[in-house]
Amino acid sequence: QVQLVESGGGLVQAGDSLRLSCAASGRTFSSYVMGWFRQAPGKEREFVAHINWSGGFANYADSVKGRFTISRDNAKSTVYLQMNSLKPEDTAVYYCAATLAGNGRYYLDAQYNYWGQGTQVTVSS
């Protein structure tokens, strides 16, 4: 089992950058596929990015590709989401998630067993 705690959210202006962190408890962090999702008010939760156990492969939603970068430091049991060129439409609560299993469709939130509490990101125009 793993517990996830996100941090790094805040209020920024369009064009600014933020880096979100997700610290995981437990001894087997390096075994987990990690994902970031977000949920804007009145909308369903949506996939942002995921990264494999080693950090050697990552996948992104089209809406953030080229602007966001997911990375992980297994020695620190932490996954990051570097967000550049932020837009007002990026405003949402951002959640990190973890899974040991899954069928490769890591863009689906149902693939993940563990979730953090979320961190708010607000981008003003």
LOKE-966031 format. One record per atom (N, C-alpha, C): x negated, y negated, z negated; atom name; residue number from 0; residue in three letters. Coordinates in pm, 1 decimal. Layout:
<sites>
> px; py; pz; atom; seq; type
> X; Y; Z; CA; NUM; Ala
...
</sites>
This chain:
<sites>
> px; py; pz; atom; seq; type
> -83.6; 117.8; 0.0; N; 0; Gln
> 0.0; 0.0; 0.0; CA; 0; Gln
> -88.1; -124.2; 0.0; C; 0; Gln
> -37.1; -233.4; 56.3; N; 1; Val
> -113.8; -356.8; 63.7; CA; 1; Val
> -21.4; -473.9; 34.8; C; 1; Val
> -74.0; -572.8; -34.7; N; 2; Gln
> -1.4; -696.8; -59.2; CA; 2; Gln
> -68.2; -808.6; 19.1; C; 2; Gln
> 12.9; -895.3; 77.8; N; 3; Leu
> -36.2; -999.4; 167.5; CA; 3; Leu
> 2.8; -1136.3; 115.6; C; 3; Leu
> -91.7; -1229.4; 116.7; N; 4; Val
> -65.3; -1365.7; 71.0; CA; 4; Val
> -119.8; -1462.7; 174.9; C; 4; Val
> -28.8; -1538.6; 236.7; N; 5; Glu
> -68.6; -1637.3; 336.6; CA; 5; Glu
> -100.0; -1770.7; 270.7; C; 5; Glu
> -184.8; -1847.3; 337.7; N; 6; Ser
> -215.6; -1983.8; 294.6; CA; 6; Ser
> -261.1; -2063.0; 415.2; C; 6; Ser
> -268.0; -2195.4; 396.5; N; 7; Gly
> -321.7; -2281.2; 500.9; CA; 7; Gly
> -219.4; -2360.2; 579.5; C; 7; Gly
> -91.6; -2338.3; 551.0; N; 8; Gly
> 9.7; -2415.0; 621.3; CA; 8; Gly
> 10.4; -2560.5; 577.5; C; 8; Gly
> 87.6; -2640.2; 649.7; N; 9; Gly
> 96.8; -2780.6; 612.7; CA; 9; Gly
> 166.5; -2861.4; 718.7; C; 9; Gly
> 161.9; -2992.9; 700.7; N; 10; Leu
> 222.0; -3088.0; 793.9; CA; 10; Leu
> 110.7; -3154.1; 873.7; C; 10; Leu
> 118.9; -3140.9; 1005.8; N; 11; Val
> 18.3; -3199.7; 1093.4; CA; 11; Val
> 88.7; -3269.5; 1208.8; C; 11; Val
> 10.3; -3343.9; 1286.0; N; 12; Gln
> 63.7; -3410.2; 1403.9; CA; 12; Gln
> 37.0; -3325.9; 1528.1; C; 12; Gln
> 115.0; -3349.9; 1629.8; N; 13; Ala
> 95.5; -3279.6; 1756.0; CA; 13; Ala
> -48.4; -3301.0; 1804.1; C; 13; Ala
> -109.3; -3191.8; 1850.3; N; 14; Gly
> -247.0; -3197.2; 1896.3; CA; 14; Gly
> -348.9; -3158.4; 1790.8; C; 14; Gly
> -306.6; -3155.1; 1666.0; N; 15; Asp
> -396.6; -3118.7; 1557.3; CA; 15; Asp
> -418.5; -2967.5; 1551.9; C; 15; Asp
> -504.8; -2928.5; 1458.7; N; 16; Ser
> -535.9; -2787.0; 1438.2; CA; 16; Ser
> -510.4; -2748.3; 1293.2; C; 16; Ser
> -482.2; -2620.2; 1274.3; N; 17; Leu
> -469.5; -2561.2; 1141.9; CA; 17; Leu
> -525.0; -2420.1; 1148.4; C; 17; Leu
> -575.6; -2373.7; 1034.9; N; 18; Arg
> -615.3; -2233.8; 1025.9; CA; 18; Arg
> -539.3; -2169.1; 911.5; C; 18; Arg
> -462.6; -2068.8; 944.5; N; 19; Leu
> -391.7; -1991.2; 844.6; CA; 19; Leu
> -477.5; -1873.1; 802.0; C; 19; Leu
> -465.4; -1838.5; 675.2; N; 20; Ser
> -534.1; -1721.4; 622.4; CA; 20; Ser
> -432.1; -1627.9; 559.8; C; 20; Ser
> -463.6; -1501.7; 563.4; N; 21; Cys
> -379.3; -1400.8; 500.3; CA; 21; Cys
> -471.9; -1305.3; 426.1; C; 21; Cys
> -468.8; -1314.0; 294.8; N; 22; Ala
> -554.0; -1230.2; 211.7; CA; 22; Ala
> -478.0; -1104.8; 171.0; C; 22; Ala
> -543.8; -991.9; 185.0; N; 23; Ala
> -480.6; -863.4; 156.8; CA; 23; Ala
> -544.6; -797.9; 35.1; C; 23; Ala
> -462.7; -735.1; -43.8; N; 24; Ser
> -513.1; -654.5; -153.7; CA; 24; Ser
> -525.5; -510.4; -105.5; C; 24; Ser
> -589.3; -427.1; -182.9; N; 25; Gly
> -601.8; -287.7; -143.6; CA; 25; Gly
> -737.7; -257.8; -83.6; C; 25; Gly
> -772.6; -131.9; -82.5; N; 26; Arg
> -905.7; -91.1; -43.1; CA; 26; Arg
> -917.0; -48.3; 102.3; C; 26; Arg
> -804.3; -43.4; 172.2; N; 27; Thr
> -807.2; 11.2; 308.0; CA; 27; Thr
> -767.7; -91.6; 412.5; C; 27; Thr
> -798.3; -217.3; 385.2; N; 28; Phe
> -758.1; -324.5; 477.5; CA; 28; Phe
> -805.4; -296.9; 619.1; C; 28; Phe
> -926.7; -244.8; 632.7; N; 29; Ser
> -983.7; -224.3; 765.8; CA; 29; Ser
> -908.9; -120.1; 846.8; C; 29; Ser
> -819.1; -46.1; 783.5; N; 30; Ser
> -741.5; 54.7; 855.2; CA; 30; Ser
> -613.8; -1.0; 916.2; C; 30; Ser
> -576.3; -121.5; 878.5; N; 31; Tyr
> -447.9; -178.5; 918.1; CA; 31; Tyr
> -457.4; -258.4; 1047.3; C; 31; Tyr
> -357.2; -243.3; 1129.3; N; 32; Val
> -332.0; -339.2; 1235.9; CA; 32; Val
> -261.4; -457.9; 1170.8; C; 32; Val
> -306.1; -578.2; 1203.2; N; 33; Met
> -252.1; -698.7; 1142.2; CA; 33; Met
> -183.7; -784.6; 1248.0; C; 33; Met
> -72.8; -843.9; 1207.7; N; 34; Gly
> 0.5; -930.5; 1299.5; CA; 34; Gly
> 40.7; -1060.9; 1233.6; C; 34; Gly
> 65.0; -1160.2; 1316.9; N; 35; Trp
> 124.9; -1286.5; 1274.3; CA; 35; Trp
> 256.9; -1303.5; 1348.8; C; 35; Trp
> 357.8; -1341.8; 1273.8; N; 36; Phe
> 488.8; -1372.9; 1328.8; CA; 36; Phe
> 530.5; -1509.6; 1277.0; C; 36; Phe
> 632.4; -1566.3; 1337.3; N; 37; Arg
> 684.0; -1693.9; 1288.6; CA; 37; Arg
> 834.5; -1698.7; 1305.2; C; 37; Arg
> 896.3; -1780.2; 1221.9; N; 38; Gln
> 1040.1; -1798.3; 1229.1; CA; 38; Gln
> 1074.9; -1944.7; 1210.8; C; 38; Gln
> 1133.3; -2001.0; 1313.6; N; 39; Ala
> 1178.3; -2139.6; 1309.1; CA; 39; Ala
> 1321.9; -2143.2; 1257.0; C; 39; Ala
> 1364.3; -2256.8; 1203.7; N; 40; Pro
> 1500.6; -2266.7; 1151.7; CA; 40; Pro
> 1604.6; -2232.3; 1257.6; C; 40; Pro
> 1696.1; -2144.5; 1222.4; N; 41; Gly
> 1803.0; -2107.1; 1313.6; CA; 41; Gly
> 1763.7; -2011.8; 1423.5; C; 41; Gly
> 1639.7; -1964.2; 1418.1; N; 42; Lys
> 1592.7; -1873.1; 1522.8; CA; 42; Lys
> 1546.9; -1741.5; 1462.1; C; 42; Lys
> 1537.3; -1640.7; 1547.0; N; 43; Glu
> 1488.1; -1511.8; 1502.0; CA; 43; Glu
> 1336.1; -1516.2; 1487.0; C; 43; Glu
> 1288.4; -1426.3; 1403.6; N; 44; Arg
> 1144.3; -1415.7; 1387.0; CA; 44; Arg
> 1081.9; -1367.4; 1518.7; C; 44; Arg
> 968.7; -1426.6; 1554.5; N; 45; Glu
> 905.4; -1392.3; 1681.0; CA; 45; Glu
> 757.5; -1361.7; 1661.7; C; 45; Glu
> 709.4; -1277.8; 1750.7; N; 46; Phe
> 569.0; -1236.5; 1752.0; CA; 46; Phe
> 480.4; -1353.0; 1791.4; C; 46; Phe
> 366.0; -1362.8; 1724.6; N; 47; Val
> 265.9; -1462.7; 1760.3; CA; 47; Val
> 139.2; -1394.9; 1812.6; C; 47; Val
> 83.3; -1302.5; 1732.3; N; 48; Ala
> -41.4; -1236.4; 1770.9; CA; 48; Ala
> -60.9; -1112.2; 1685.6; C; 48; Ala
> -140.6; -1020.6; 1738.5; N; 49; His
> -183.0; -908.5; 1656.3; CA; 49; His
> -328.8; -875.0; 1686.5; C; 49; His
> -391.7; -806.6; 1593.3; N; 50; Ile
> -532.1; -768.9; 1608.6; CA; 50; Ile
> -550.6; -626.6; 1558.8; C; 50; Ile
> -633.8; -550.3; 1627.0; N; 51; Asn
> -652.2; -410.9; 1587.8; CA; 51; Asn
> -744.0; -401.5; 1466.3; C; 51; Asn
> -767.7; -279.8; 1419.7; N; 52; Trp
> -835.8; -260.3; 1292.0; CA; 52; Trp
> -977.9; -315.7; 1292.1; C; 52; Trp
> -1044.6; -307.7; 1406.7; N; 53; Ser
> -1184.1; -351.0; 1410.7; CA; 53; Ser
> -1200.0; -498.0; 1446.7; C; 53; Ser
> -1093.4; -556.9; 1498.5; N; 54; Gly
> -1103.8; -692.9; 1548.3; CA; 54; Gly
> -1146.4; -699.9; 1693.7; C; 54; Gly
> -1160.9; -585.0; 1755.8; N; 55; Gly
> -1207.6; -582.4; 1892.7; CA; 55; Gly
> -1101.0; -603.8; 1997.7; C; 55; Gly
> -976.0; -602.5; 1956.4; N; 56; Phe
> -867.0; -623.3; 2051.1; CA; 56; Phe
> -760.3; -709.2; 1985.3; C; 56; Phe
> -711.2; -805.0; 2061.6; N; 57; Ala
> -604.2; -891.6; 2013.7; CA; 57; Ala
> -506.0; -917.2; 2126.5; C; 57; Ala
> -383.3; -945.3; 2088.1; N; 58; Asn
> -279.4; -973.4; 2185.6; CA; 58; Asn
> -199.8; -1093.3; 2136.9; C; 58; Asn
> -151.5; -1175.8; 2231.1; N; 59; Tyr
> -84.4; -1299.7; 2194.9; CA; 59; Tyr
> 47.6; -1315.7; 2269.6; C; 59; Tyr
> 137.7; -1386.0; 2205.6; N; 60; Ala
> 257.3; -1429.6; 2275.6; CA; 60; Ala
> 218.4; -1532.1; 2380.7; C; 60; Ala
> 292.0; -1533.8; 2490.4; N; 61; Asp
> 260.3; -1627.2; 2598.0; CA; 61; Asp
> 263.4; -1771.8; 2549.7; C; 61; Asp
> 351.2; -1800.2; 2454.5; N; 62; Ser
> 368.9; -1937.4; 2408.7; CA; 62; Ser
> 248.4; -1992.2; 2333.1; C; 62; Ser
> 160.5; -1904.4; 2285.5; N; 63; Val
> 44.7; -1949.9; 2208.2; CA; 63; Val
> -87.4; -1913.1; 2274.2; C; 63; Val
> -82.2; -1838.0; 2381.5; N; 64; Lys
> -203.8; -1792.2; 2446.9; CA; 64; Lys
> -287.9; -1911.2; 2491.8; C; 64; Lys
> -415.8; -1906.3; 2458.5; N; 65; Gly
> -506.8; -2014.7; 2493.5; CA; 65; Gly
> -515.0; -2123.5; 2388.2; C; 65; Gly
> -421.9; -2122.1; 2293.3; N; 66; Arg
> -423.1; -2223.7; 2186.1; CA; 66; Arg
> -451.5; -2161.1; 2049.6; C; 66; Arg
> -402.4; -2039.5; 2027.6; N; 67; Phe
> -418.2; -1972.1; 1898.8; CA; 67; Phe
> -519.5; -1858.4; 1913.4; C; 67; Phe
> -591.8; -1833.6; 1804.3; N; 68; Thr
> -686.2; -1722.4; 1799.7; CA; 68; Thr
> -670.0; -1647.3; 1668.6; C; 68; Thr
> -647.5; -1517.7; 1679.6; N; 69; Ile
> -639.9; -1431.7; 1560.9; CA; 69; Ile
> -775.2; -1365.4; 1541.1; C; 69; Ile
> -815.7; -1353.8; 1416.8; N; 70; Ser
> -942.0; -1288.2; 1384.8; CA; 70; Ser
> -928.8; -1224.9; 1247.2; C; 70; Ser
> -1026.4; -1143.2; 1212.5; N; 71; Arg
> -1022.0; -1077.6; 1081.9; CA; 71; Arg
> -1162.6; -1060.2; 1028.3; C; 71; Arg
> -1171.3; -1059.0; 897.3; N; 72; Asp
> -1296.5; -1031.5; 828.5; CA; 72; Asp
> -1266.6; -916.5; 733.4; C; 72; Asp
> -1302.7; -796.1; 773.0; N; 73; Asn
> -1268.2; -680.0; 691.2; CA; 73; Asn
> -1342.6; -679.6; 558.1; C; 73; Asn
> -1459.0; -740.6; 554.5; N; 74; Ala
> -1533.5; -747.5; 428.0; CA; 74; Ala
> -1460.6; -834.8; 326.1; C; 74; Ala
> -1383.6; -930.4; 375.4; N; 75; Lys
> -1307.5; -1019.5; 287.2; CA; 75; Lys
> -1159.5; -982.7; 281.5; C; 75; Lys
> -1121.5; -877.0; 352.3; N; 76; Ser
> -980.8; -833.6; 356.6; CA; 76; Ser
> -889.3; -949.4; 393.3; C; 76; Ser
> -927.7; -1021.2; 495.7; N; 77; Thr
> -853.2; -1141.4; 535.0; CA; 77; Thr
> -837.0; -1145.3; 686.3; C; 77; Thr
> -719.1; -1187.4; 727.6; N; 78; Val
> -694.0; -1213.3; 869.3; CA; 78; Val
> -661.9; -1361.8; 884.4; C; 78; Val
> -703.8; -1418.4; 996.0; N; 79; Tyr
> -689.8; -1561.4; 1019.2; CA; 79; Tyr
> -608.8; -1587.8; 1145.4; C; 79; Tyr
> -549.6; -1704.0; 1149.8; N; 80; Leu
> -486.9; -1752.4; 1271.4; CA; 80; Leu
> -530.1; -1896.8; 1291.3; C; 80; Leu
> -621.8; -1916.5; 1384.8; N; 81; Gln
> -666.4; -2050.5; 1419.9; CA; 81; Gln
> -569.7; -2108.0; 1522.1; C; 81; Gln
> -508.9; -2219.7; 1489.1; N; 82; Met
> -407.5; -2279.8; 1574.9; CA; 82; Met
> -456.7; -2417.0; 1620.3; C; 82; Met
> -478.3; -2430.3; 1749.2; N; 83; Asn
> -524.9; -2556.3; 1808.1; CA; 83; Asn
> -416.1; -2615.2; 1897.2; C; 83; Asn
> -430.4; -2741.4; 1926.2; N; 84; Ser
> -336.2; -2810.5; 2015.9; CA; 84; Ser
> -191.6; -2782.6; 1975.2; C; 84; Ser
> -164.6; -2801.6; 1849.5; N; 85; Leu
> -31.8; -2769.5; 1797.8; CA; 85; Leu
> 75.1; -2858.2; 1859.9; C; 85; Leu
> 191.5; -2799.1; 1876.8; N; 86; Lys
> 306.7; -2866.9; 1936.2; CA; 86; Lys
> 422.6; -2866.5; 1836.0; C; 86; Lys
> 514.2; -2958.6; 1849.8; N; 87; Pro
> 631.0; -2957.1; 1759.2; CA; 87; Pro
> 705.8; -2823.6; 1761.7; C; 87; Pro
> 707.4; -2757.5; 1875.0; N; 88; Glu
> 777.0; -2628.4; 1884.6; CA; 88; Glu
> 705.0; -2516.1; 1811.8; C; 88; Glu
> 585.5; -2543.2; 1760.5; N; 89; Asp
> 516.2; -2444.7; 1677.2; CA; 89; Asp
> 564.3; -2450.1; 1532.0; C; 89; Asp
> 647.2; -2546.6; 1500.3; N; 90; Thr
> 699.1; -2559.5; 1364.3; CA; 90; Thr
> 778.2; -2435.4; 1324.9; C; 90; Thr
> 737.6; -2373.1; 1214.7; N; 91; Ala
> 801.0; -2248.5; 1170.6; CA; 91; Ala
> 737.5; -2205.3; 1038.7; C; 91; Ala
> 797.8; -2106.0; 978.4; N; 92; Val
> 732.3; -2033.3; 870.6; CA; 92; Val
> 653.2; -1920.5; 935.7; C; 92; Val
> 527.2; -1912.6; 901.7; N; 93; Tyr
> 438.8; -1812.8; 960.1; CA; 93; Tyr
> 415.5; -1700.2; 859.6; C; 93; Tyr
> 431.0; -1577.9; 907.6; N; 94; Tyr
> 416.5; -1459.4; 825.1; CA; 94; Tyr
> 305.9; -1369.9; 879.7; C; 94; Tyr
> 225.9; -1314.2; 790.3; N; 95; Cys
> 135.8; -1208.4; 834.3; CA; 95; Cys
> 197.9; -1074.4; 796.1; C; 95; Cys
> 159.0; -972.5; 869.0; N; 96; Ala
> 216.4; -840.3; 851.6; CA; 96; Ala
> 109.7; -735.4; 876.9; C; 96; Ala
> 131.3; -617.8; 817.8; N; 97; Ala
> 32.9; -510.5; 828.9; CA; 97; Ala
> 102.5; -377.7; 854.3; C; 97; Ala
> 33.9; -293.4; 929.7; N; 98; Thr
> 84.7; -158.6; 952.0; CA; 98; Thr
> -30.1; -61.1; 970.6; C; 98; Thr
> -11.0; 59.6; 921.5; N; 99; Leu
> -106.7; 167.5; 942.9; CA; 99; Leu
> -67.5; 251.9; 1061.9; C; 99; Leu
> 59.6; 248.5; 1095.4; N; 100; Ala
> 110.8; 335.4; 1201.2; CA; 100; Ala
> 156.5; 248.7; 1317.6; C; 100; Ala
> 257.2; 292.5; 1387.7; N; 101; Gly
> 308.0; 218.1; 1500.9; CA; 101; Gly
> 276.5; 289.1; 1631.1; C; 101; Gly
> 347.7; 252.4; 1732.8; N; 102; Asn
> 333.1; 317.2; 1862.3; CA; 102; Asn
> 267.3; 226.7; 1965.0; C; 102; Asn
> 201.7; 124.5; 1916.5; N; 103; Gly
> 132.3; 35.2; 2007.9; CA; 103; Gly
> 210.9; -89.6; 2043.0; C; 103; Gly
> 339.2; -90.1; 2009.1; N; 104; Arg
> 423.1; -205.0; 2041.7; CA; 104; Arg
> 418.0; -303.8; 1925.9; C; 104; Arg
> 301.9; -358.1; 1903.5; N; 105; Tyr
> 279.3; -439.9; 1784.7; CA; 105; Tyr
> 336.4; -579.4; 1795.8; C; 105; Tyr
> 402.6; -607.8; 1905.0; N; 106; Tyr
> 475.0; -733.0; 1918.9; CA; 106; Tyr
> 614.6; -723.5; 1857.7; C; 106; Tyr
> 650.6; -603.8; 1811.0; N; 107; Leu
> 779.5; -582.4; 1746.4; CA; 107; Leu
> 762.7; -584.6; 1595.0; C; 107; Leu
> 844.4; -664.7; 1526.2; N; 108; Asp
> 827.6; -673.2; 1381.3; CA; 108; Asp
> 862.9; -542.5; 1311.9; C; 108; Asp
> 942.5; -458.2; 1376.9; N; 109; Ala
> 978.1; -329.3; 1316.7; CA; 109; Ala
> 858.0; -235.8; 1303.4; C; 109; Ala
> 748.1; -267.0; 1372.4; N; 110; Gln
> 629.0; -182.8; 1363.8; CA; 110; Gln
> 554.1; -200.9; 1232.5; C; 110; Gln
> 584.7; -306.1; 1159.0; N; 111; Tyr
> 506.7; -344.4; 1042.2; CA; 111; Tyr
> 577.5; -305.5; 913.1; C; 111; Tyr
> 498.3; -255.0; 818.8; N; 112; Asn
> 551.1; -209.2; 691.4; CA; 112; Asn
> 539.1; -312.1; 579.8; C; 112; Asn
> 441.9; -400.6; 593.4; N; 113; Tyr
> 412.8; -492.8; 484.6; CA; 113; Tyr
> 411.9; -635.5; 537.4; C; 113; Tyr
> 467.8; -724.7; 456.3; N; 114; Trp
> 481.6; -864.2; 494.9; CA; 114; Trp
> 440.9; -956.5; 381.0; C; 114; Trp
> 383.8; -1069.8; 419.1; N; 115; Gly
> 358.4; -1174.2; 321.9; CA; 115; Gly
> 482.0; -1259.2; 299.3; C; 115; Gly
> 467.8; -1357.5; 213.0; N; 116; Gln
> 581.6; -1442.1; 176.5; CA; 116; Gln
> 602.5; -1558.2; 273.7; C; 116; Gln
> 504.3; -1583.9; 356.1; N; 117; Gly
> 516.0; -1688.6; 457.1; CA; 117; Gly
> 453.6; -1819.3; 413.3; C; 117; Gly
> 410.1; -1897.3; 511.1; N; 118; Thr
> 357.1; -2030.7; 486.5; CA; 118; Thr
> 415.2; -2124.8; 592.5; C; 118; Thr
> 458.4; -2242.3; 547.8; N; 119; Gln
> 526.2; -2336.1; 637.0; CA; 119; Gln
> 425.8; -2415.8; 718.3; C; 119; Gln
> 449.3; -2422.1; 847.0; N; 120; Val
> 373.6; -2509.0; 937.0; CA; 120; Val
> 472.5; -2606.0; 1001.7; C; 120; Val
> 445.9; -2733.4; 986.3; N; 121; Thr
> 531.7; -2835.9; 1044.2; CA; 121; Thr
> 446.0; -2927.0; 1131.3; C; 121; Thr
> 485.9; -2941.3; 1256.5; N; 122; Val
> 412.1; -3023.2; 1351.7; CA; 122; Val
> 501.4; -3139.7; 1393.5; C; 122; Val
> 457.1; -3258.5; 1362.4; N; 123; Ser
> 535.4; -3377.4; 1398.1; CA; 123; Ser
> 490.8; -3430.6; 1533.3; C; 123; Ser
> 583.4; -3493.0; 1602.5; N; 124; Ser
> 553.1; -3546.0; 1737.1; CA; 124; Ser
> 500.0; -3688.0; 1729.8; C; 124; Ser
</sites>
